[in-house]
Amino acid sequence: MVRLILAEHFPVLVVAVSLLSAFTILIAGWVNKKTSCPISIATISVQLLMAFFIVNHVLTKGTIHYRLGGWAPPWGIEYVIDALNAYVLVVILFLSLICAIYSKRSVEKEQPHKIVPFYVVFQLLITGLCGITVTGDIFNMYVFLEIASLAAYALIAVAGGRALKASYNYVIMGSIGACFFLLGIGFLYAVTGSLNMADLSRLLPPLYGNKVVQAAFVFFAVGLSIKVALFPLHIWQPDAYTYAPSAVSAIIAATMSKVSVYALIRVIYSVFTLDFIRIYDGVDIAICWIAAIGIIAGSVLAIVQNNLKRMLAYSSVAQIGYIVLGIGLSPISAWGLLGAIAHISNHAIMKGCLFLAAGAFIYKLGLWDIRDFAGLGKKMPYASAAFTIAAISMIGIPPSTGFATKLFLIFASLKASEVLSSSAYVFVVVLLLSSLLNLVYFWRVIERMYFVKTEEETNGGEKEAKKADIPISMLVPMLILAILCIVVGILWLTQAPLPLINETFSRFGMGVMP
């Protein structure tokens, strides 16, 4: 009983603890910079524990409403935790903990003189991500979105060199996206006088035909599409992912984009609702076509890359297309929403593992270019194995997480074909073709790691490769994510998360999954 009462206060504590930790790291870092990483790890561990209690409370007692300052909404800011954001909160904090553990040795090598500021800003990023997830106020979401974005800009720029230009481009595009988002908020406030999401969902239905409301939806869609790097608004992402420090590439790819996707889902489902989408014929299909083009374009662009991190960046553009395709199909089939929600965790796990492995290759051997990966499977067997498992999952081989996502989206596309005649079959073809394209660019890496001999082996015959071991603090996080690529896939396929999903679906008026 005491734990349940405490859990009602965890939505605000999960944000406040993280913010206070950033100041603690700054102060403690003046005394001893080696305390920075342990403090960050300890803080995120506490936050993750709170997130598990929140999930338990939501599933047993229902949605948590926390009113800041005792002011009742819509006048006051309210934090609202339902099954959807409870699930997202666990995902982002778990991936953040994995990246924090991994970052210790990586940051010490890549940024030895910036350890304290790195972890201060890193913790501010976590603060922003948690705030976006738990808030029930749309302007408050904007504030936390900017906190997370500013932290991400700084974390990318800390690498210096080409990362400065990458960060600058991200600042420009991110600011444009934020302006669109803020304009959408302003338009909604002008016609409703409210910023509370639940209140907006009640006030907007009579105003769905209002041009201001329609414009607001467009502003939200464009602004958040920039934030999630949806094709063709992705131009900031490849450089940002490529030139950022290894740990930063992983944390941004695994969590930042997923929280932005969550914000998009929250705005569509909790502010405008599916009824708004259904009123305007063709909007959902237009979203699907944009996503489908992004899936193919991102995959094709990934094939032509030689820099591993850049290849993974374009792969992320395609993967965001999967989520948006699920969103577009969701007004027709609940399988679409399930695919979108499932891929938030699935892609975070897969891409987190891939970027951590890429960081390990850079850390130990300074390898960026795929063409230099000959014999890497023997030199770094564990990191190579983790990369391979995550790559197989990205391709969609059962029973991996990637397979689960594609299966759900194929079900949604087949269901949509019953309503839209044969046109929706195109999306099934896109999903199958994307698996083939994934196989092409990931097999290129796997082939060089395991089946292409090094120059020494070619000239001198068979020779045992000297293993390049990496620190255990970097290896264990990679292996955990590699294992989860299979375990989480099995859980999705056996519908272990069904109570969480059904609670989300019932809130959105979509019934329950069979």
C-alpha positions as CSV (number, residue, x, y, z in Angstrom):
1,M,0.0,0.0,0.0
2,V,2.8,2.4,0.9
3,R,4.6,1.6,-2.4
4,L,1.4,2.4,-4.4
5,I,1.0,5.7,-2.6
6,L,4.7,6.5,-3.3
7,A,4.2,5.5,-6.9
8,E,1.7,8.3,-7.4
9,H,4.5,10.8,-6.7
10,F,7.1,9.1,-8.9
11,P,6.0,11.0,-12.1
12,V,7.4,14.2,-10.7
13,L,10.3,12.6,-8.8
14,V,11.5,10.8,-11.9
15,V,12.1,14.3,-13.5
16,A,13.2,16.1,-10.3
17,V,15.8,13.5,-9.3
18,S,17.4,13.7,-12.7
19,L,17.5,17.5,-12.7
20,L,19.1,17.6,-9.2
21,S,21.6,14.9,-10.2
22,A,22.9,17.2,-13.0
23,F,23.7,19.8,-10.4
24,T,25.2,17.2,-8.1
25,I,27.5,15.9,-10.9
26,L,28.6,19.5,-11.6
27,I,29.5,20.1,-7.9
28,A,31.0,16.7,-7.2
29,G,33.0,16.9,-10.5
30,W,34.9,19.9,-9.2
31,V,36.2,17.7,-6.4
32,N,36.7,14.5,-8.4
33,K,35.7,14.1,-12.0
34,K,35.7,10.3,-11.6
35,T,32.4,10.6,-9.6
36,S,30.5,11.9,-12.6
37,C,29.7,8.6,-14.3
38,P,28.8,6.7,-11.1
39,I,26.4,9.4,-10.0
40,S,24.7,9.4,-13.4
41,I,24.5,5.6,-13.3
42,A,23.1,5.6,-9.8
43,T,20.5,8.3,-10.7
44,I,19.2,6.5,-13.8
45,S,19.0,3.2,-11.8
46,V,16.8,4.9,-9.3
47,Q,14.7,6.5,-12.0
48,L,14.3,3.1,-13.7
49,L,13.2,1.5,-10.5
50,M,10.6,4.3,-10.1
51,A,9.5,3.6,-13.7
52,F,8.8,-0.1,-12.9
53,F,6.7,0.9,-9.9
54,I,4.8,3.3,-12.1
55,V,4.1,0.5,-14.6
56,N,2.8,-1.7,-11.8
57,H,0.6,1.1,-10.5
58,V,-0.9,1.9,-13.9
59,L,-1.7,-1.8,-14.5
60,T,-3.1,-2.4,-11.1
61,K,-4.7,0.9,-10.1
62,G,-5.1,2.8,-13.4
63,T,-3.8,6.1,-14.8
64,I,-1.8,8.3,-12.5
65,H,-2.7,12.1,-12.4
66,Y,-0.2,14.3,-10.6
67,R,-1.1,18.0,-10.3
68,L,1.9,20.3,-9.8
69,G,1.4,22.9,-7.1
70,G,-2.1,21.6,-6.4
71,W,-3.5,23.5,-9.3
72,A,-6.3,21.6,-11.0
73,P,-6.1,21.3,-14.8
74,P,-6.5,22.9,-17.2
75,W,-5.2,25.9,-15.2
76,G,-2.3,24.0,-13.7
77,I,0.3,21.6,-15.2
78,E,-0.6,18.0,-14.8
79,Y,1.6,14.9,-15.2
80,V,-0.4,12.0,-16.5
81,I,0.9,8.4,-16.7
82,D,-1.0,5.8,-18.6
83,A,0.1,2.5,-20.0
84,L,1.7,4.1,-23.1
85,N,4.0,6.5,-21.5
86,A,4.7,4.2,-18.6
87,Y,6.0,1.7,-21.2
88,V,8.0,4.4,-23.0
89,L,9.5,5.6,-19.7
90,V,10.8,2.2,-19.0
91,V,12.3,1.8,-22.5
92,I,14.2,5.2,-22.4
93,L,15.5,4.8,-18.9
94,F,16.7,1.2,-19.5
95,L,18.5,2.3,-22.7
96,S,19.9,5.3,-20.9
97,L,21.3,3.1,-18.1
98,I,22.9,0.8,-20.7
99,C,24.4,3.8,-22.5
100,A,25.6,5.4,-19.2
101,I,27.4,2.2,-18.2
102,Y,29.0,1.8,-21.6
103,S,30.0,5.5,-21.8
104,K,32.5,5.4,-18.9
105,R,35.5,4.1,-20.7
106,S,34.4,5.5,-24.1
107,V,34.1,9.1,-22.8
108,E,37.4,8.7,-20.8
109,K,39.2,7.9,-24.1
110,E,37.3,10.2,-26.5
111,Q,36.8,13.2,-24.2
112,P,39.2,12.9,-21.3
113,H,39.1,16.7,-20.5
114,K,35.3,17.0,-20.7
115,I,34.1,14.2,-18.5
116,V,32.2,16.4,-16.0
117,P,30.4,18.7,-18.5
118,F,29.6,15.6,-20.6
119,Y,27.7,13.9,-17.7
120,V,26.0,17.1,-16.6
121,V,24.6,17.6,-20.0
122,F,23.9,13.8,-20.4
123,Q,21.8,14.0,-17.2
124,L,19.9,17.1,-18.5
125,L,19.1,15.1,-21.7
126,I,17.6,12.3,-19.5
127,T,15.6,15.0,-17.6
128,G,14.2,16.4,-20.8
129,L,13.3,12.9,-22.1
130,C,11.5,11.9,-18.9
131,G,9.7,15.2,-18.8
132,I,8.4,14.8,-22.4
133,T,7.2,11.3,-21.5
134,V,5.3,12.1,-18.3
135,T,3.7,15.4,-18.9
136,G,0.0,15.8,-19.7
137,D,0.4,19.5,-20.7
138,I,1.3,20.2,-24.3
139,F,3.3,23.4,-23.6
140,N,5.2,21.6,-20.9
141,M,6.0,19.0,-23.5
142,Y,7.5,21.7,-25.7
143,V,9.6,23.0,-22.8
144,F,11.0,19.5,-22.1
145,L,11.5,18.9,-25.8
146,E,13.7,21.9,-26.0
147,I,15.6,20.9,-22.9
148,A,16.4,17.5,-24.4
149,S,17.2,19.1,-27.8
150,L,19.6,21.6,-26.4
151,A,21.4,18.9,-24.4
152,A,21.6,16.8,-27.6
153,Y,23.1,19.7,-29.5
154,A,25.8,20.1,-26.9
155,L,26.6,16.4,-26.6
156,I,27.1,16.1,-30.3
157,A,29.3,19.3,-30.5
158,V,31.5,18.1,-27.6
159,A,33.4,15.9,-30.1
160,G,34.7,19.0,-32.0
161,G,35.8,19.0,-35.6
162,R,33.1,17.9,-38.0
163,A,30.8,17.3,-35.1
164,L,30.5,21.1,-34.7
165,K,29.0,21.5,-38.2
166,A,26.8,18.5,-37.6
167,S,25.5,20.0,-34.3
168,Y,25.0,23.4,-36.0
169,N,22.8,21.7,-38.7
170,Y,20.9,19.9,-36.0
171,V,20.4,23.2,-34.2
172,I,19.0,24.9,-37.3
173,M,16.6,22.0,-38.2
174,G,15.7,21.3,-34.6
175,S,14.8,25.0,-34.1
176,I,12.6,25.0,-37.2
177,G,10.9,21.9,-35.9
178,A,10.4,23.5,-32.5
179,C,9.0,26.6,-34.0
180,F,6.4,24.6,-35.9
181,F,5.5,22.7,-32.7
182,L,5.1,26.0,-30.8
183,L,3.0,27.5,-33.6
184,G,0.7,24.4,-33.3
185,I,0.4,25.0,-29.6
186,G,-0.4,28.7,-30.1
187,F,-3.1,27.9,-32.6
188,L,-4.8,25.4,-30.4
189,Y,-4.6,27.8,-27.4
190,A,-6.1,30.5,-29.5
191,V,-9.3,28.5,-30.3
192,T,-9.6,26.5,-27.0
193,G,-7.9,28.5,-24.3
194,S,-6.4,25.3,-22.9
195,L,-3.0,23.6,-22.9
196,N,-4.0,20.4,-21.1
197,M,-4.0,17.4,-23.5
198,A,-7.1,15.7,-22.0
199,D,-9.0,19.0,-22.0
200,L,-8.0,19.7,-25.6
201,S,-9.3,16.3,-26.7
202,R,-12.7,17.2,-25.2
203,L,-12.8,20.7,-26.7
204,L,-11.5,20.1,-30.2
205,P,-14.1,17.7,-31.7
206,P,-16.7,20.5,-32.5
207,L,-13.8,22.5,-34.0
208,Y,-12.4,19.8,-36.3
209,G,-13.6,21.8,-39.3
210,N,-11.9,25.0,-38.1
211,K,-9.0,26.1,-40.4
212,V,-6.9,27.1,-37.4
213,V,-7.2,23.6,-35.9
214,Q,-6.3,22.0,-39.2
215,A,-3.3,24.3,-39.5
216,A,-2.2,23.4,-36.0
217,F,-2.3,19.7,-36.9
218,V,-0.1,20.4,-39.9
219,F,2.4,22.3,-37.8
220,F,2.6,19.5,-35.2
221,A,3.0,16.9,-37.9
222,V,5.8,18.8,-39.7
223,G,7.6,19.9,-36.5
224,L,7.7,16.5,-35.0
225,S,8.6,14.9,-38.4
226,I,11.8,17.0,-38.3
227,K,12.5,15.9,-34.7
228,V,12.1,12.2,-35.6
229,A,14.0,12.6,-38.8
230,L,11.3,11.3,-41.1
231,F,12.3,11.3,-44.8
232,P,12.7,13.8,-46.4
233,L,13.1,16.0,-43.3
234,H,16.0,13.9,-42.0
235,I,18.9,15.9,-43.4
236,W,20.3,16.8,-40.0
237,Q,20.5,13.2,-38.8
238,P,23.3,11.4,-40.8
239,D,26.1,13.9,-39.8
240,A,24.8,14.1,-36.2
241,Y,24.9,10.3,-35.7
242,T,28.1,9.9,-37.6
243,Y,30.4,12.5,-35.9
244,A,28.9,12.5,-32.4
245,P,30.9,10.6,-29.6
246,S,30.1,6.9,-29.7
247,A,28.0,6.9,-26.5
248,V,26.1,10.0,-27.7
249,S,25.2,8.3,-31.1
250,A,23.8,5.4,-29.2
251,I,21.7,7.4,-26.7
252,I,20.3,9.8,-29.3
253,A,19.4,6.9,-31.7
254,A,18.0,4.7,-29.0
255,T,16.1,7.3,-26.9
256,M,15.8,10.8,-28.4
257,S,14.1,9.7,-31.6
258,K,11.8,7.3,-29.7
259,V,10.6,10.0,-27.4
260,S,9.9,12.3,-30.3
261,V,7.9,9.5,-31.9
262,Y,6.1,9.1,-28.6
263,A,5.3,12.9,-28.7
264,L,3.9,12.4,-32.3
265,I,1.7,9.5,-31.2
266,R,0.5,11.4,-28.1
267,V,-0.5,14.4,-30.1
268,I,-2.3,12.4,-32.7
269,Y,-4.1,10.1,-30.3
270,S,-4.5,12.2,-27.1
271,V,-5.0,15.6,-28.5
272,F,-6.6,15.3,-32.0
273,T,-7.8,11.7,-31.6
274,L,-8.3,9.2,-34.4
275,D,-11.7,10.8,-35.2
276,F,-9.9,13.8,-36.6
277,I,-7.9,11.6,-38.9
278,R,-10.9,9.7,-40.1
279,I,-12.8,12.9,-41.0
280,Y,-10.4,13.8,-43.7
281,D,-10.3,11.0,-46.3
282,G,-6.8,10.2,-47.5
283,V,-4.8,11.7,-44.6
284,D,-4.0,8.3,-43.2
285,I,-3.0,6.9,-46.5
286,A,-0.9,9.9,-47.3
287,I,1.0,9.3,-44.0
288,C,1.4,5.6,-45.1
289,W,2.9,6.6,-48.4
290,I,5.3,9.1,-46.9
291,A,6.4,6.4,-44.5
292,A,6.8,3.8,-47.3
293,I,8.9,6.2,-49.3
294,G,11.1,6.9,-46.3
295,I,11.5,3.1,-45.6
296,I,12.8,2.5,-49.2
297,A,14.8,5.7,-49.5
298,G,16.6,5.3,-46.1
299,S,17.4,1.7,-47.0
300,V,18.8,2.5,-50.4
301,L,20.9,5.4,-49.0
302,A,22.3,3.1,-46.3
303,I,23.5,0.6,-49.0
304,V,25.8,3.1,-50.6
305,Q,27.6,4.2,-47.3
306,N,31.0,3.0,-46.4
307,N,31.1,4.7,-42.9
308,L,29.4,2.3,-40.5
309,K,27.9,4.9,-38.3
310,R,26.6,6.8,-41.3
311,M,25.1,3.6,-42.7
312,L,23.3,3.0,-39.3
313,A,22.1,6.6,-39.4
314,Y,20.3,6.1,-42.8
315,S,19.0,2.8,-41.5
316,S,17.4,4.8,-38.7
317,V,15.6,7.0,-41.3
318,A,14.1,3.8,-42.7
319,Q,13.2,2.4,-39.3
320,I,11.3,5.6,-38.3
321,G,9.3,4.9,-41.5
322,Y,8.1,1.7,-39.9
323,I,6.7,3.5,-36.9
324,V,5.0,6.2,-39.0
325,L,3.6,3.5,-41.3
326,G,2.0,1.9,-38.2
327,I,0.6,5.3,-37.2
328,G,-0.9,5.8,-40.7
329,L,-2.5,2.3,-40.7
330,S,-3.8,2.6,-37.1
331,P,-7.1,4.3,-38.0
332,I,-7.9,1.2,-40.1
333,S,-6.4,-1.5,-37.9
334,A,-5.2,-1.8,-34.3
335,W,-2.3,-3.9,-35.6
336,G,-0.8,-0.7,-37.0
337,L,-0.7,1.0,-33.6
338,L,0.7,-2.2,-32.1
339,G,3.5,-2.3,-34.7
340,A,4.3,1.4,-34.0
341,I,4.3,1.0,-30.3
342,A,6.3,-2.3,-30.4
343,H,8.9,-0.7,-32.7
344,I,9.6,2.0,-30.1
345,S,11.3,-0.6,-27.9
346,N,12.4,-2.9,-30.7
347,H,14.3,-0.3,-32.7
348,A,15.8,1.2,-29.5
349,I,17.2,-2.1,-28.5
350,M,18.5,-3.1,-32.0
351,K,19.9,0.3,-32.9
352,G,21.4,0.8,-29.5
353,C,23.2,-2.5,-29.8
354,L,24.5,-1.6,-33.3
355,F,25.8,1.8,-32.3
356,L,27.5,0.4,-29.1
357,A,29.2,-2.2,-31.3
358,A,30.3,0.5,-33.8
359,G,31.7,2.5,-30.9
360,A,33.6,-0.6,-29.7
361,F,35.2,-1.0,-33.1
362,I,36.3,2.7,-33.0
363,Y,37.4,2.5,-29.4
364,K,39.7,-0.5,-29.8
365,L,40.8,-0.4,-33.5
366,G,39.8,3.0,-34.8
367,L,37.7,1.4,-37.5
368,W,35.0,3.6,-39.1
369,D,35.1,2.3,-42.7
370,I,33.3,-0.9,-43.5
371,R,36.0,-1.8,-46.1
372,D,38.5,-2.1,-43.2
373,F,36.5,-4.7,-41.3
374,A,38.2,-7.8,-42.8
375,G,38.9,-10.3,-40.1
376,L,37.1,-8.3,-37.4
377,G,35.1,-11.3,-36.3
378,K,38.3,-12.9,-35.1
379,K,39.8,-9.8,-33.6
380,M,36.7,-8.7,-31.7
381,P,34.5,-11.8,-31.5
382,Y,32.0,-10.7,-28.8
383,A,31.4,-7.2,-30.2
384,S,31.1,-8.7,-33.7
385,A,28.6,-11.3,-32.5
386,A,26.5,-8.6,-30.8
387,F,26.5,-6.6,-34.0
388,T,25.5,-9.6,-36.0
389,I,22.6,-10.6,-33.8
390,A,21.3,-7.0,-33.9
391,A,21.7,-6.9,-37.7
392,I,19.8,-10.2,-38.1
393,S,17.0,-8.6,-36.0
394,M,17.0,-5.5,-38.2
395,I,16.7,-7.8,-41.2
396,G,13.6,-9.4,-39.6
397,I,14.6,-13.0,-39.2
398,P,12.3,-14.7,-36.7
399,P,11.9,-14.7,-33.7
400,S,13.7,-11.4,-33.4
401,T,12.3,-8.0,-32.5
402,G,12.5,-6.8,-36.1
403,F,10.5,-9.8,-37.2
404,A,7.8,-9.0,-34.7
405,T,7.4,-5.4,-35.9
406,K,7.2,-6.4,-39.5
407,L,4.7,-9.1,-38.8
408,F,2.4,-6.7,-37.0
409,L,2.7,-4.1,-39.8
410,I,2.0,-6.8,-42.4
411,F,-1.1,-7.8,-40.5
412,A,-2.2,-4.1,-40.4
413,S,-1.5,-3.7,-44.2
414,L,-3.6,-6.9,-45.0
415,K,-6.4,-5.6,-42.8
416,A,-6.2,-2.2,-44.6
417,S,-6.4,-4.0,-48.0
418,E,-9.9,-5.2,-47.0
419,V,-11.0,-1.5,-46.7
420,L,-8.8,0.1,-49.4
421,S,-9.0,-2.7,-52.0
422,S,-5.6,-3.7,-53.4
423,S,-3.7,-0.5,-52.8
424,A,-2.7,-1.4,-49.3
425,Y,-0.8,-4.5,-50.6
426,V,1.8,-2.1,-51.7
427,F,2.8,-1.6,-48.1
428,V,3.3,-5.4,-47.7
429,V,5.6,-5.3,-50.7
430,V,7.5,-2.3,-49.1
431,L,8.0,-4.2,-45.9
432,L,9.2,-7.3,-47.6
433,L,11.5,-5.3,-49.9
434,S,12.9,-3.4,-46.9
435,S,14.0,-6.7,-45.4
436,L,15.8,-7.5,-48.6
437,L,17.5,-4.1,-48.6
438,N,18.4,-4.5,-44.9
439,L,20.0,-7.9,-45.8
440,V,22.1,-6.2,-48.5
441,Y,23.7,-3.5,-46.4
442,F,24.1,-5.5,-43.2
443,W,25.4,-8.6,-45.1
444,R,28.1,-6.4,-46.5
445,V,29.4,-5.8,-43.0
446,I,28.9,-9.3,-41.7
447,E,30.7,-10.7,-44.8
448,R,33.8,-8.6,-44.2
449,M,33.9,-9.4,-40.5
450,Y,33.7,-13.2,-40.9
451,F,34.4,-14.2,-44.5
452,V,37.0,-11.8,-45.9
453,K,40.6,-12.6,-44.9
454,T,43.0,-9.9,-43.8
455,E,45.9,-8.9,-45.9
456,E,48.3,-10.7,-43.5
457,E,46.2,-13.9,-43.8
458,T,46.2,-13.6,-47.6
459,N,50.0,-13.2,-47.8
460,G,51.1,-15.5,-45.0
461,G,48.4,-18.2,-45.0
462,E,46.2,-19.0,-42.0
463,K,47.3,-17.0,-39.0
464,E,45.5,-16.7,-35.7
465,A,44.2,-13.2,-35.3
466,K,45.2,-11.2,-32.2
467,K,42.1,-10.5,-30.2
468,A,41.4,-6.9,-29.4
469,D,39.5,-7.1,-26.1
470,I,37.3,-4.2,-24.9
471,P,36.5,-3.3,-21.3
472,I,33.9,-5.3,-19.6
473,S,31.8,-2.2,-18.9
474,M,31.5,-1.7,-22.7
475,L,31.0,-5.4,-23.5
476,V,28.3,-6.3,-21.1
477,P,25.8,-3.6,-22.2
478,M,26.3,-4.7,-25.8
479,L,25.7,-8.4,-25.0
480,I,22.6,-7.5,-22.9
481,L,21.0,-5.7,-25.9
482,A,22.0,-8.5,-28.3
483,I,20.2,-11.0,-26.1
484,L,17.2,-8.7,-25.8
485,C,17.0,-8.5,-29.6
486,I,15.8,-12.2,-29.4
487,V,14.1,-12.3,-26.0
488,V,11.9,-9.2,-26.5
489,G,11.0,-10.5,-30.0
490,I,9.7,-13.7,-28.4
491,L,7.8,-11.7,-25.8
492,W,6.0,-9.6,-28.4
493,L,5.2,-12.7,-30.5
494,T,3.8,-14.6,-27.5
495,Q,1.9,-11.4,-26.5
496,A,3.5,-11.1,-23.1
497,P,3.0,-7.3,-23.0
498,L,-0.7,-7.8,-23.9
499,P,-2.1,-6.2,-20.6
500,L,0.0,-3.1,-21.3
501,I,-1.1,-2.9,-24.9
502,N,-4.8,-3.5,-24.2
503,E,-4.8,-0.8,-21.5
504,T,-3.4,1.6,-24.1
505,F,-5.8,0.6,-26.8
506,S,-8.9,0.9,-24.5
507,R,-7.8,4.4,-23.5
508,F,-7.7,5.3,-27.3
509,G,-11.1,3.7,-27.9
510,M,-9.7,1.0,-30.1
511,G,-10.9,-2.1,-28.1
512,V,-8.4,-4.8,-27.3
513,M,-6.1,-7.0,-29.3
514,P,-7.3,-10.6,-29.9
